């Protein structure tokens, strides 16, 4: 028996390498690394091998979208495993069966069934769903189950019954501040599919530009876009691309403010005396509503989704209240202030949208006592505002807490819940009005080049919050799985990891900027709106500096912080001590290598003090490790001087935060004084 096993295992390994059948039992149970985490999982024993004999068949309801989904699934599986499955798996005998009960809606709708049942044994896989949407979600789950083992590529034996917690799981991409080319949009739709997001909120215009073609009012794009806009044919292409991935496309045309770009072609819409300086549409002219009816009607025909977002946020009322003609209109109609005038405007726009058989969506500001109950509120103010809308009878989605352009950590986003602390104050019916949430990618200080490393992988954590059961909240598990899904997103073509490397090479002129890479690994941009206060941005600011290149969250610094906490708390393992020391030595010695290189480029010369601070922080950290390991007391004066320096080093410099300074401060504070 022993001899037979010794012989069989190598033969099976050879078979796996050659792409032959290799269905063997796993000798250890791997943790599920999916994100979002499925709703219900039952683990079994063993594994299903993914090899050259893999075959996929469609049964039941058929449509071209399912055929394309199968091919895309095989392409992605081949990309991950290196096994040429894109053609063979269609011809092979099926060991993966996809059963679809029926069609989904011709135009994808809010709340359609996205559930699926995935049953994997050692010899077969069965994926069943009521419609193609569930199939798409199940295929993505299977792809995330694939792992490499000593026996080859496989997935664990498991039964999964899965469905989303919220029906609205979105990503906003702002093509108003900066134009985002179609390939960059579609690449991020691929990422959305991977993590089961199902709403692409596409914002087309802001003061800076009007970036979509209108055939009825062509001066909008001709004079307001700077030459960069989406043709209607390109928009249809994106809508089709999104539908193939089970994603709805909801357009946003913000009004009555954020509309300066409209006035370049149609100055009569402006409420200010100078259209180039005006910030708001004139809500008192009847011609304004004639124009909007024509434009929104055209856009309603272009976008098939049932929802039309009309913005309504951050309106400066002073322009209206300071305009003598508008002020006279307000007095004549008993309108007490600018807010009431906007409410009147919103009511008119809502009727236009409803006349086009669309449901209006708007930001917090459109909610008022008389707001029609079918208007959907998107809350940038927070869960409390969203709960108030639900109590008033309106449905809503949350974006507050999911602003991925503000460089918050994945953990911060992950722990924000659309229902929030207000869940206890809402009735069951009111809770159903909270539809979900959206990650928001504003582009005022982000470009299409570095957009991916702002969106991914943190948006996967938001996607889990919106899909998975409420009790799935383990931050450590989330971070472990986030690293895995980050790699899978890269397989899908996302550039969130590679773009940092490319930008570092450009900044330094070095094809292998080792020392600059070491510094980049432990810094990140300032959080929230501090970055805009430290650096002047305009529409034409080149986004090519270190704070543009590095991700919003330093994974190296986060891992070091966790080690420092364990060491400072007396819970550090031998591996923690060794790794912490290795990193600190690396950071201490890096400055000597980096300083001569920084002055060569105007894009890196400002980093010199940041590099020096990293070296000094690491030196302090190494002394602290020695003191802790040898139980050696240090003078209070030295300790306080080191803490003062570490606090200073942790403040923004060159529009960057040195993220390891607070961690070393933990180590210093853990030392004893004499």
C-alpha positions in Angstrom: 0.0 0.0 0.0 2.8 2.4 0.9 4.7 1.6 -2.2 1.6 2.1 -4.4 0.9 5.6 -2.9 4.5 6.6 -3.4 4.2 5.7 -7.1 0.8 7.1 -7.7 1.3 10.6 -6.3 4.3 11.5 -8.6 2.3 10.1 -11.6 -0.7 12.2 -10.7 1.6 15.3 -10.4 3.0 14.5 -13.8 -0.5 14.2 -15.2 -1.5 17.6 -13.8 1.6 19.2 -15.4 0.7 17.6 -18.7 -2.8 18.9 -18.5 -4.4 15.5 -18.0 -7.1 14.5 -15.4 -5.9 14.9 -11.8 -9.0 14.7 -9.5 -7.4 13.9 -6.2 -8.3 14.5 -2.6 -6.8 17.5 -0.9 -4.5 16.6 2.0 -5.2 19.9 3.7 -8.1 22.2 3.8 -7.4 25.6 2.3 -9.4 28.6 3.6 -11.8 30.2 1.2 -10.3 33.3 -0.3 -13.4 34.6 -2.0 -14.4 38.3 -1.9 -17.3 38.9 -1.6 -17.6 36.0 0.9 -20.6 33.8 -0.2 -23.8 33.8 1.9 -23.8 30.1 2.7 -20.9 27.6 2.3 -20.6 23.9 3.2 -17.1 22.5 2.8 -16.5 18.9 1.8 -13.5 16.7 1.5 -11.2 16.7 -1.5 -10.8 18.8 -4.5 -11.8 19.1 -8.2 -8.9 19.3 -10.5 -8.7 22.0 -13.2 -6.6 20.6 -16.1 -6.7 19.9 -19.8 -9.7 17.6 -19.6 -11.9 20.5 -18.2 -15.1 20.8 -20.2 -18.1 23.2 -19.8 -21.6 22.7 -21.1 -24.7 25.0 -21.1 -28.1 23.4 -20.3 -31.6 24.8 -20.1 -32.2 28.3 -21.3 -29.6 29.5 -23.8 -28.8 33.0 -25.2 -25.7 34.6 -26.8 -24.8 36.4 -23.5 -24.4 33.0 -21.8 -22.2 31.8 -24.6 -20.0 34.9 -24.3 -20.0 34.5 -20.5 -18.7 30.9 -20.9 -16.0 32.0 -23.3 -15.0 34.9 -21.0 -14.9 32.5 -18.1 -12.6 30.1 -20.0 -10.4 33.0 -21.1 -9.9 34.1 -17.6 -9.4 30.6 -16.3 -6.7 30.1 -18.9 -5.1 33.4 -18.0 -4.8 32.3 -14.4 -3.7 28.7 -14.9 -1.8 28.8 -18.2 -3.8 25.8 -19.4 -5.2 26.5 -22.9 -8.9 26.0 -22.2 -10.5 28.7 -24.3 -11.3 26.3 -27.1 -10.8 22.8 -25.7 -13.2 23.2 -22.8 -16.1 23.7 -25.2 -15.2 20.5 -27.1 -14.2 18.3 -24.2 -16.7 16.1 -22.4 -18.4 18.3 -19.8 -17.5 18.0 -16.2 -18.8 21.5 -15.4 -22.5 21.9 -16.2 -24.3 25.3 -16.2 -28.1 25.0 -15.9 -30.1 28.2 -16.5 -33.8 28.1 -15.8 -34.9 31.1 -17.8 -34.2 34.6 -19.2 -33.5 37.7 -17.2 -35.3 41.0 -18.1 -34.5 42.5 -21.5 -33.3 45.5 -19.7 -31.6 44.6 -16.4 -33.7 45.8 -13.5 -33.1 46.7 -9.8 -33.7 43.7 -7.6 -33.5 40.9 -10.3 -32.6 37.5 -8.9 -28.8 37.1 -8.8 -28.7 34.0 -6.6 -27.0 30.8 -7.7 -26.2 27.3 -6.4 -22.7 25.9 -6.9 -22.0 22.3 -6.1 -18.5 21.0 -6.5 -17.5 17.4 -6.1 -14.2 15.6 -6.8 -15.5 14.7 -10.3 -18.0 17.4 -11.3 -19.3 20.9 -11.0 -22.9 22.0 -11.2 -23.9 25.7 -11.4 -27.6 26.4 -11.4 -29.4 29.7 -11.5 -32.8 31.0 -12.3 -31.4 33.4 -15.0 -28.1 34.5 -16.6 -27.4 37.0 -13.8 -27.0 34.2 -11.3 -24.8 32.3 -13.7 -22.5 35.3 -14.1 -22.2 35.6 -10.3 -21.6 31.8 -9.9 -18.9 31.8 -12.5 -17.0 34.5 -10.8 -17.2 32.6 -7.5 -15.7 29.5 -9.2 -12.8 31.5 -10.6 -12.0 32.8 -7.1 -12.0 29.3 -5.8 -9.2 28.2 -8.1 -5.9 27.8 -6.3 -2.5 26.1 -7.1 -1.5 23.1 -5.0 1.3 20.6 -5.2 -1.0 18.5 -7.3 -1.9 21.2 -9.8 -4.7 23.7 -10.1 -7.9 22.8 -8.3 -11.0 24.0 -6.5 -12.2 22.6 -3.1 -15.2 20.4 -2.8 -17.9 22.7 -1.6 -21.6 23.6 -1.9 -22.4 27.3 -2.1 -25.8 28.9 -2.0 -25.4 32.6 -2.5 -27.4 35.7 -3.0 -26.7 39.4 -2.4 -27.6 41.4 0.7 -28.3 44.6 -1.2 -29.7 44.9 -4.8 -27.8 48.1 -5.6 -24.0 47.6 -5.5 -22.3 50.3 -7.5 -19.2 52.1 -8.6 -19.4 55.8 -9.7 -16.8 56.9 -12.2 -16.6 60.6 -12.7 -16.0 61.5 -16.3 -16.9 65.1 -15.7 -13.8 66.5 -14.0 -11.5 64.5 -16.2 -12.4 62.5 -19.3 -11.9 58.7 -18.9 -11.3 56.8 -22.2 -13.5 53.9 -23.1 -10.9 51.2 -22.6 -10.2 52.4 -19.0 -14.0 52.4 -18.3 -14.4 48.9 -19.7 -11.4 47.5 -17.8 -13.0 48.6 -14.6 -16.3 47.0 -15.6 -14.3 43.8 -15.7 -13.2 44.4 -12.2 -16.7 45.1 -11.1 -17.8 41.8 -12.5 -15.1 40.0 -10.6 -16.4 41.3 -7.2 -20.1 41.2 -8.1 -20.9 44.9 -8.4 -23.9 45.5 -10.5 -24.4 49.3 -11.1 -22.1 51.5 -13.1 -22.9 55.1 -12.2 -21.4 57.1 -15.0 -21.1 60.9 -14.5 -20.6 62.8 -17.7 -20.4 66.5 -16.9 -19.1 69.0 -14.4 -17.9 72.6 -14.4 -14.7 71.3 -16.1 -16.2 69.6 -19.1 -19.2 68.1 -20.9 -18.1 64.7 -22.1 -21.0 63.1 -24.0 -22.4 63.6 -27.4 -25.8 65.3 -27.8 -27.1 65.2 -31.3 -29.9 67.6 -30.4 -27.7 70.1 -28.7 -24.3 69.5 -30.3 -22.7 72.7 -28.9 -22.6 71.0 -25.5 -19.8 68.7 -26.5 -18.4 70.9 -29.3 -17.7 73.8 -27.0 -17.7 72.2 -23.6 -15.6 69.1 -23.9 -12.2 70.4 -25.1 -12.5 67.8 -27.8 -12.8 64.8 -25.4 -16.3 63.2 -25.3 -18.0 59.9 -25.8 -20.0 59.5 -29.0 -23.4 57.9 -28.6 -22.1 54.8 -30.4 -19.3 54.5 -27.8 -21.9 54.8 -25.0 -24.0 52.0 -26.5 -20.8 49.9 -26.7 -20.2 50.4 -23.0 -23.8 49.7 -22.1 -23.6 46.4 -24.1 -20.2 45.6 -22.5 -21.7 46.2 -19.0 -24.9 44.1 -19.7 -22.7 41.1 -20.7 -21.3 41.3 -17.2 -24.6 41.8 -15.4 -24.0 45.5 -14.8 -26.6 48.3 -15.2 -25.5 51.7 -16.4 -27.0 54.7 -14.7 -26.1 58.1 -16.2 -25.7 61.2 -14.2 -26.2 64.8 -15.5 -25.7 67.0 -12.5 -28.0 70.1 -12.3 -28.7 72.8 -11.5 -25.1 73.4 -10.4 -21.8 71.9 -11.5 -22.9 73.0 -15.0 -20.5 75.7 -16.1 -19.4 73.5 -19.1 -23.0 73.6 -20.4 -22.8 77.4 -20.8 -19.9 77.4 -23.2 -22.3 76.3 -25.9 -25.6 77.5 -24.5 -24.9 80.7 -22.4 -28.7 81.4 -22.2 -28.9 78.6 -19.6 -26.7 80.4 -17.1 -28.1 82.3 -14.1 -25.1 84.6 -13.7 -24.3 87.7 -15.8 -21.1 86.1 -17.1 -21.7 82.5 -18.3 -18.0 81.8 -18.0 -18.2 82.4 -14.3 -21.7 81.3 -13.6 -22.1 78.2 -11.4 -25.8 77.4 -11.8 -28.5 76.9 -14.4 -31.2 79.6 -14.3 -34.3 77.9 -12.8 -36.7 80.8 -13.5 -36.8 80.8 -17.3 -39.3 78.5 -19.0 -36.8 78.1 -21.8 -34.5 76.3 -19.4 -37.1 73.5 -18.9 -37.7 73.3 -22.6 -34.0 72.7 -23.1 -33.8 70.2 -20.3 -36.8 68.3 -21.6 -35.2 67.9 -25.0 -31.8 66.9 -23.6 -33.0 64.5 -21.0 -35.4 63.0 -23.5 -32.5 62.3 -25.8 -30.4 60.8 -23.0 -33.4 58.7 -21.8 -33.5 57.1 -25.3 -29.8 56.4 -25.2 -29.7 54.8 -21.8 -32.1 51.9 -21.3 -31.8 51.7 -17.5 -34.9 52.7 -15.6 -33.0 55.3 -13.5 -31.7 58.7 -14.4 -29.4 60.6 -11.9 -29.8 64.3 -12.0 -27.3 65.3 -9.3 -28.5 68.3 -7.3 -25.6 68.6 -4.9 -23.5 71.5 -3.6 -25.5 74.3 -5.2 -24.3 77.8 -4.4 -27.6 79.7 -3.7 -25.9 83.1 -3.6 -25.8 83.4 -7.4 -29.6 83.1 -7.5 -30.2 85.2 -4.4 -27.9 88.0 -5.7 -29.5 88.2 -9.2 -32.0 91.0 -9.3 -34.2 89.4 -11.9 -34.2 85.9 -10.2 -34.8 87.6 -6.8 -37.8 89.4 -8.2 -39.1 86.0 -9.6 -38.7 84.5 -6.1 -40.6 87.3 -4.5 -43.4 87.1 -7.1 -43.8 83.4 -6.5 -43.4 83.3 -2.7 -40.1 81.5 -2.8 -38.3 82.3 0.4 -34.7 81.4 -0.4 -32.4 79.6 -2.8 -33.1 76.2 -1.2 -36.8 76.6 -1.9 -36.0 77.6 -5.5 -33.9 74.5 -6.0 -36.7 72.4 -4.6 -39.0 74.0 -7.2 -36.4 73.2 -9.9 -36.1 69.6 -8.7 -39.8 69.1 -8.9 -39.9 70.3 -12.5 -37.0 68.1 -13.5 -38.6 65.1 -11.8 -41.7 65.5 -13.9 -39.6 65.7 -17.0 -37.7 62.5 -16.1 -41.0 60.8 -15.2 -42.4 61.8 -18.5 -39.6 59.9 -20.1 -40.6 56.9 -18.1 -37.5 57.1 -15.9 -37.1 57.1 -12.2 -35.2 60.2 -10.9 -32.2 59.8 -8.6 -30.4 62.6 -6.9 -28.0 63.5 -4.1 -29.1 64.4 -0.6 -30.1 67.9 -1.5 -33.0 66.8 -3.6 -34.8 65.4 -0.6 -37.5 67.6 0.8 -40.9 67.3 2.4 -42.6 67.2 -1.0 -40.1 65.0 -2.9 -42.0 62.3 -4.7 -41.6 58.9 -3.1 -40.2 57.2 -6.1 -37.2 59.5 -6.2 -34.1 57.6 -5.1 -31.7 59.5 -2.8 -27.9 59.0 -3.0 -26.5 60.1 0.4 -23.0 61.6 0.5 -23.8 63.0 4.0 -24.0 59.6 5.8 -26.2 56.7 7.0 -28.2 59.1 9.2 -29.3 61.1 6.2 -30.1 57.9 4.3 -32.1 56.6 7.2 -34.1 59.9 7.2 -34.9 59.4 3.5 -36.1 55.9 4.3 -38.3 57.1 7.1 -39.8 59.7 4.8 -40.7 57.0 2.3 -37.9 57.3 -0.3 -35.5 54.6 -1.3 -31.8 55.4 -1.2 -28.2 54.3 -1.6 -25.1 55.2 0.5 -21.9 56.8 -0.9 -20.7 58.4 2.3 -17.8 56.3 3.7 -17.1 54.9 0.2 -15.3 57.9 -1.3 -12.3 55.9 -2.6 -10.6 59.0 -3.9 -9.9 60.2 -0.3 -7.2 57.7 0.5 -8.9 56.0 3.4 -8.0 52.5 4.4 -9.9 49.4 3.2 -10.8 48.7 6.8 -12.5 52.1 7.1 -14.6 51.5 4.0 -15.3 47.9 5.0 -16.8 48.8 8.4 -19.3 51.4 6.9 -22.7 49.8 6.5 -25.6 51.3 4.5 -27.9 50.7 7.4 -25.3 51.8 9.9 -26.2 52.5 13.5 -29.6 53.6 12.4 -30.8 50.1 11.7 -32.4 49.8 15.1 -34.5 52.9 14.5 -36.0 51.7 11.2 -38.9 49.5 10.7 -38.5 46.4 8.5 -40.3 48.2 5.7 -38.0 51.2 6.0 -34.9 49.0 5.9 -36.0 47.6 2.5 -35.8 51.2 1.2 -32.0 51.2 1.8 -31.0 49.7 -1.5 -27.3 49.5 -1.0 -24.3 51.7 -1.8 -21.8 52.9 -4.3 -18.0 53.4 -4.2 -17.3 56.8 -5.7 -14.3 57.6 -7.9 -14.1 61.3 -8.3 -11.5 62.5 -10.8 -10.7 66.1 -9.8 -7.3 64.9 -8.5 -7.1 61.5 -10.2 -6.6 60.6 -13.9 -7.4 57.6 -16.1 -3.7 56.6 -15.7 -3.7 56.1 -11.9 -7.4 55.6 -11.5 -7.1 51.8 -11.1 -4.9 52.1 -8.0 -7.4 54.3 -6.3 -10.3 52.0 -7.1 -8.7 48.6 -6.6 -8.3 46.6 -4.5 -10.2 48.6 -1.8 -13.4 48.6 -3.7 -13.5 44.8 -3.3 -13.9 45.4 0.4 -16.9 47.7 -0.3 -18.3 45.1 -2.7 -18.2 42.5 0.1 -20.0 44.8 2.5 -22.8 45.2 -0.1 -23.1 41.5 -1.1 -22.2 39.4 1.9 -24.2 38.8 5.1 -24.0 41.7 7.6 -22.1 39.6 10.1 -19.1 39.1 7.8 -17.0 41.8 9.4 -13.6 40.2 10.3 -11.0 42.9 9.2 -8.0 40.6 9.4 -9.8 38.0 7.2 -10.7 40.8 4.8 -7.2 42.0 4.4 -5.9 38.5 3.8 -8.5 37.9 1.1 -8.0 41.3 -0.3 -4.4 40.5 -1.3 -5.7 37.4 -3.1 -8.4 39.2 -5.0 -6.0 42.0 -5.9 -3.9 39.5 -7.8 -7.0 38.1 -9.5 -8.0 41.6 -10.6 -4.6 41.9 -12.2 -5.3 38.8 -14.2 -8.4 40.5 -15.4 -6.3 43.4 -16.8 -6.6 45.9 -14.0 -3.5 48.1 -13.6 -3.7 49.0 -9.9 -0.4 47.3 -9.1 1.6 47.7 -12.3 0.9 51.5 -12.7 2.8 52.3 -9.5 5.9 50.6 -10.9 5.5 52.3 -14.3 5.2 55.7 -12.6 8.2 55.1 -10.4 10.3 54.2 -13.4 9.2 57.4 -15.2 9.8 59.6 -12.2 13.3 58.3 -11.8 14.3 57.5 -15.4 15.5 54.1 -14.0 14.2 50.8 -15.4 14.6 49.2 -12.0 14.3 51.9 -9.3 15.0 49.6 -6.3 15.7 52.3 -3.8 12.8 54.5 -4.8 10.5 51.4 -4.7 11.6 50.8 -1.1 10.6 54.4 -0.1 7.3 54.2 -2.1 6.3 51.0 -0.3 6.0 52.8 3.1 4.4 56.1 2.1 0.9 57.0 1.0 -1.0 60.2 0.1 -2.6 62.3 2.9 -6.2 61.3 3.8 -9.5 63.0 3.1 -9.1 66.5 1.6 -5.7 67.3 3.1 -3.9 66.5 -0.1 -5.7 69.3 -2.0 -4.6 71.7 0.7 -1.0 70.7 0.4 -0.8 70.8 -3.4 -2.4 73.1 -6.0 -4.5 71.1 -8.4 -6.3 72.3 -11.6 -7.8 70.5 -14.6 -4.3 70.6 -16.2 -2.2 69.6 -13.3 0.1 66.7 -14.3 -0.6 63.8 -12.0 2.9 62.3 -12.1 4.4 62.7 -8.7 4.9 60.2 -5.8 1.5 61.0 -4.2 -0.1 60.2 -7.5 1.9 57.0 -8.0 1.6 55.2 -4.7 -1.6 53.4 -3.6 -3.9 55.0 -1.0 -2.9 52.4 1.6 0.6 51.0 2.1 0.3 47.3 2.6 3.9 47.1 3.8 3.3 49.8 6.5 0.0 48.1 7.5 1.7 44.7 8.0 4.6 46.4 9.9 2.1 48.2 12.2 0.4 44.9 13.1 3.9 43.4 13.9 4.8 46.5 16.0 1.6 46.2 17.9 2.3 42.5 18.7 5.9 43.2 19.7 4.9 46.3 21.8 2.2 44.3 23.5 4.5 41.4 24.4 2.8 39.1 21.8 5.5 39.2 19.1 6.6 35.9 17.6 10.2 35.1 16.7 9.2 35.7 13.1 7.8 39.1 14.0 11.0 40.2 15.6 13.1 38.9 12.8 11.0 40.4 10.0 10.7 43.8 11.8 14.4 44.0 12.2 15.0 43.1 8.6 12.6 45.8 7.4 14.1 48.4 9.7 17.6 47.7 8.5 16.4 47.9 4.9 14.8 51.3 5.6 17.7 52.6 7.5 20.2 51.8 4.8 18.0 52.8 1.9 18.6 56.5 2.2 22.3 56.3 1.4 21.4 54.5 -1.9 18.5 56.8 -2.7 19.8 60.3 -2.0 22.3 60.5 -4.9 19.5 59.5 -7.3 16.8 61.8 -6.1 18.4 65.0 -7.4 18.6 63.7 -10.9 14.9 64.2 -11.5 12.6 67.2 -10.8 9.9 64.7 -10.0 11.9 63.1 -7.1 14.1 65.9 -5.7 11.4 66.9 -3.1 11.5 63.4 -1.7 15.0 63.9 -0.1 13.7 64.8 3.4 11.2 62.0 3.3 13.9 59.5 2.6 16.1 60.9 5.4 13.2 60.7 7.8 12.6 57.1 6.9 16.3 56.3 7.7 16.1 58.1 11.0 12.8 56.5 11.9 14.2 53.1 11.2 17.3 53.8 13.3 15.1 54.7 16.2 13.1 51.6 15.6 16.2 49.3 15.7 17.3 50.8 19.0 13.8 50.3 20.4 13.9 46.6 19.3 17.2 46.2 21.1 16.0 47.9 24.2 12.8 45.7 24.3 14.7 42.5 23.5 17.3 43.1 26.2 14.9 44.6 28.7 17.1 47.7 28.8 15.8 50.9 30.2 16.5 54.2 28.3 16.7 57.7 29.6 13.4 59.6 29.7 15.0 62.5 27.8 16.1 60.2 24.9 12.7 58.5 24.8 10.8 61.8 24.7 13.1 63.2 22.1 12.6 60.2 19.9 8.8 60.3 20.3 8.8 64.0 19.4 10.8 63.3 16.2 8.5 60.4 15.2 5.4 62.5 15.6 7.0 65.1 13.4 8.1 62.5 10.8 4.5 61.2 10.7 3.2 64.6 9.4 2.8 65.2 5.7 6.0 66.0 3.8 6.2 66.3 0.0 2.4 65.6 0.0 3.2 62.2 1.6 2.7 60.4 4.9 5.5 58.3 6.2 3.3 55.5 7.4 5.9 53.5 9.5 6.6 56.4 11.9 3.5 55.8 14.1 4.4 52.1 14.3 8.0 52.8 15.5 6.4 55.2 18.0 4.5 52.2 19.4 7.8 50.4 19.9 9.5 53.3 21.6 6.5 53.8 23.9 6.8 50.2 24.9 10.3 50.6 26.2 10.9 51.3 29.9 12.6 54.5 31.2 15.1 55.0 33.9 
